[in-house]
Amino acid sequence: MNNIEINRPLRWFAALTAVATFFLLAAGGLVTSNEAGMSVPDWPNSYGYNMFLFPPSKWIGGIFYEHTHRLWASGVGLMTTILAVWLWWKDSRKWMKWLGVAAFLLVVAQGVLGGLRVVLNMDNLGAVHGVVGQSFFVLMCAIALFTTEFWRKMTTEGKLNIPASLRVLVLTATALMFFQLILGATMRAQHAGLSINTFPSAYGKLWPDTSAAAITQYNAHRMDITNENPITAFQVILQMIHRIVALTIFGVVVLCAVQAWRKLGKSDVLTKFALFWLGLIVIQIGLGAATILTNKAADVATVHLLGGALSLVTGALWCIIAFARSAERPATQTESFGAFGTLAANK
Amino acid sequence: MKVFSFAFLIGVLAATSISHAADITGTITLIGTPPAEVPITPIMSDATCGPLYQETPTTHFYVVGPKGEFGDVVVSLKDANGNAIAGKSTGANAAPAVLDQKGCLYTPQILAIQTGQKLIVKNSDPCVHNVHIISQAGNAEHNDVQMPNGPDLQYTFDKPEMFLKFQCDVHKWMYAWVSLFNNPYFAISGQDGKFVIKDVPPGKYTIVADHRKLGEEKQSVEVADKDVTVNFTFHVK
């Protein structure tokens, strides 16, 4: 019998922190989509003011996006700190205490990364900041999941083996999504607008011409008002890989949904989860197309980013649940994680 | 007396040398119809910048006259082999160049100066701008705040670079491109498409015309003691 006791307010606070992190991703996405990452040149101050005392009358143009992102990030940092302390104090599971500590350390590292991106003026750090941000979101959602009644029930019920082939398939799709996230973050950090501005074709072709003459012609016809850099062949190829990976993810997630339906039955929670995931991927591909067709409108590009984050977290949680359900259930007071190992509940 | 004679000789030699320098003049023409310029719509919804305009301003990627006269093309000289002419900068003694932020736009958008030459950046607007300079060639990067009516900012750059990017992150449509040369032999074509590179020493050169959107065109040119004309034609499909 499992003896996990989860504090109800703690459960809600963990969920609230995950939701706040989601909105933080939105705020961060708007910063990059509006090319506003460097609009507040100093850090941790804002135009010489203490960040929290920076007058709202000065939150103009790009400053609004960057400054509100910093404020919201500070709020999430505070919430994560409270959550870590709360978990350490109230959660009976030792590994959850350390997961809270890990979340605290990650949010601090993420804040410093964001600051260094500004102070060192490094676009590449912006890409790392984006990837770490979404990884942090996955961690916060996982923590929220581990505090739910669903998780408690699941880990106290008997073992329900999820076929290894299905688990590997979902793990593959999730890994592909993480790779896709890295690609997307790299593309955004180029600050070059759309390297291919047509969809579904790529400059009228299945695979675009990337010769120097062709790149010159593409640049000649790009008339964005934003501070775009000229595109390069590398950036064109990067977007093509992003498109191909998107289609591959779609194919793998279709397989996941079909396999889950066949092997777990249509009423199983993981089958419903897989169908939800497939729906997300379809919407996400639509958002990718919309990003191109709207010439990377800031709000559309940001929603595309959020769609990616939700898709990634759905895959990650599916994996966690599947591996936990497949884990052996020792009769002792332990909570097992299958492939993640068996950890004592440690009450 | 000997000293006077020597000084006179030096003067004559210098004058002779100057008289051998010639100008390279020319006209840049654009063949084809460029894409339509884009209205900078966000400028009108900006609380400070919007009231500065009656009509929505547009981008100026292609400055083209009725007969294809092509402006804002950077024309410069390289040696006969196409290598940069290095070590000839007179920038330290040249008059400062000025880049203004006016009407929430950079003016001019295309500028060329020498390495070591002072560049003064003004803010003539009633709002804050940040002058964010992003180099691809190893020049120092800057991101400096400039308050309305704040003091001018001054910069010098030590490495040659084509189209060094200046942008304002507060107003995402604001940008300028400053090209840097290690010599004084460059010009920017005017709205009439014409350019003049003055006082070019005799010799064989490669003359290069660069447009931010259409890339580079080049030709060989030989300068003797008379002015030379070199015309360029860009094509847009």
HADDOCK unambig.tbl for C-alpha pairs under 7 A between the chains (distance, minus, plus):
assign (segid A and resid 34 and name CA) (segid B and resid 172 and name CA) 6.97 0.50 0.50
assign (segid A and resid 35 and name CA) (segid B and resid 169 and name CA) 6.45 0.50 0.50
assign (segid A and resid 35 and name CA) (segid B and resid 172 and name CA) 6.27 0.50 0.50
assign (segid A and resid 36 and name CA) (segid B and resid 169 and name CA) 5.08 0.50 0.50
assign (segid A and resid 36 and name CA) (segid B and resid 170 and name CA) 6.54 0.50 0.50
assign (segid A and resid 38 and name CA) (segid B and resid 169 and name CA) 5.89 0.50 0.50
assign (segid A and resid 39 and name CA) (segid B and resid 130 and name CA) 6.67 0.50 0.50
assign (segid A and resid 39 and name CA) (segid B and resid 169 and name CA) 4.41 0.50 0.50
assign (segid A and resid 39 and name CA) (segid B and resid 170 and name CA) 5.06 0.50 0.50
assign (segid A and resid 41 and name CA) (segid B and resid 143 and name CA) 5.95 0.50 0.50
assign (segid A and resid 41 and name CA) (segid B and resid 144 and name CA) 6.78 0.50 0.50
assign (segid A and resid 61 and name CA) (segid B and resid 170 and name CA) 4.90 0.50 0.50
assign (segid A and resid 61 and name CA) (segid B and resid 171 and name CA) 5.73 0.50 0.50
assign (segid A and resid 62 and name CA) (segid B and resid 169 and name CA) 5.91 0.50 0.50
assign (segid A and resid 62 and name CA) (segid B and resid 170 and name CA) 4.19 0.50 0.50
assign (segid A and resid 62 and name CA) (segid B and resid 171 and name CA) 6.26 0.50 0.50
assign (segid A and resid 63 and name CA) (segid B and resid 170 and name CA) 5.69 0.50 0.50
assign (segid A and resid 216 and name CA) (segid B and resid 214 and name CA) 6.17 0.50 0.50
assign (segid A and resid 216 and name CA) (segid B and resid 215 and name CA) 6.48 0.50 0.50
assign (segid A and resid 219 and name CA) (segid B and resid 213 and name CA) 5.81 0.50 0.50
assign (segid A and resid 220 and name CA) (segid B and resid 213 and name CA) 4.67 0.50 0.50
assign (segid A and resid 220 and name CA) (segid B and resid 214 and name CA) 5.37 0.50 0.50
assign (segid A and resid 221 and name CA) (segid B and resid 35 and name CA) 6.07 0.50 0.50
assign (segid A and resid 223 and name CA) (segid B and resid 37 and name CA) 6.84 0.50 0.50
assign (segid A and resid 223 and name CA) (segid B and resid 38 and name CA) 6.48 0.50 0.50
assign (segid A and resid 225 and name CA) (segid B and resid 38 and name CA) 6.95 0.50 0.50
assign (segid A and resid 225 and name CA) (segid B and resid 40 and name CA) 6.24 0.50 0.50
assign (segid A and resid 225 and name CA) (segid B and resid 59 and name CA) 6.61 0.50 0.50
assign (segid A and resid 225 and name CA) (segid B and resid 173 and name CA) 5.19 0.50 0.50
assign (segid A and resid 226 and name CA) (segid B and resid 172 and name CA) 5.45 0.50 0.50
assign (segid A and resid 226 and name CA) (segid B and resid 173 and name CA) 4.68 0.50 0.50
assign (segid A and resid 227 and name CA) (segid B and resid 167 and name CA) 6.79 0.50 0.50
assign (segid A and resid 227 and name CA) (segid B and resid 172 and name CA) 6.33 0.50 0.50
assign (segid A and resid 227 and name CA) (segid B and resid 173 and name CA) 6.10 0.50 0.50
assign (segid A and resid 227 and name CA) (segid B and resid 175 and name CA) 6.21 0.50 0.50
